[in-house]
């Protein structure tokens, strides 16, 4: 099966040797996005809600570049540097997704690139 790299200029460029997303068949695997502003490449300033919104906006742009939307997301992986932010990230996620919500895991980590507080990766299925 072929692999096709997906790229959006409306999301930050990869900061390592990886693609923003890869499509294989009708499944798209989105790399983790942190709250980097795609225009500047810098971490957005603000609390966890501001950072989470930037992350989901970045992911939404990559989904669109793949020909999909959040309606087709079947799994999300959320990485937080502080599980005390769990409820705030849930509230932001609820602004972007509707039922049936994707399957999800939330994991506390000791650190994320560039000092981010949150990173999210997704699996998207295209119709």
NORPE-V299485 format. One record per backbone hydrogen bond with DSSP energy under -1.0 kcal/mol. NH is the residue of the N-H (numbers start at 1). CO is the residue of the C=O. Records with the same first field share a line. If there is no record, write none. Layout:
NH = CO, CO
This chain:
4 = 23
6 = 21
11 = 8
18 = 16
22 = 29
23 = 4
24 = 27
27 = 24
28 = 124
29 = 22
30 = 122
31 = 20
33 = 120
36 = 34
37 = 42
41 = 37
44 = 35
51 = 47
52 = 48
53 = 49
54 = 50
55 = 51
56 = 52
57 = 53
58 = 54
59 = 55
60 = 56
61 = 57
62 = 58
63 = 59
64 = 60
65 = 61
66 = 62
67 = 64
68 = 63
72 = 69
73 = 70
74 = 123
75 = 123
76 = 103
77 = 121
78 = 105
79 = 119
80 = 107
81 = 117
85 = 82
86 = 83
89 = 85
90 = 86
91 = 87
92 = 88
93 = 89
94 = 90
95 = 92
96 = 93
97 = 93
103 = 74
105 = 76
107 = 78
109 = 80
115 = 112
116 = 113
119 = 79
120 = 33
121 = 77
123 = 75
124 = 28
125 = 72
126 = 26
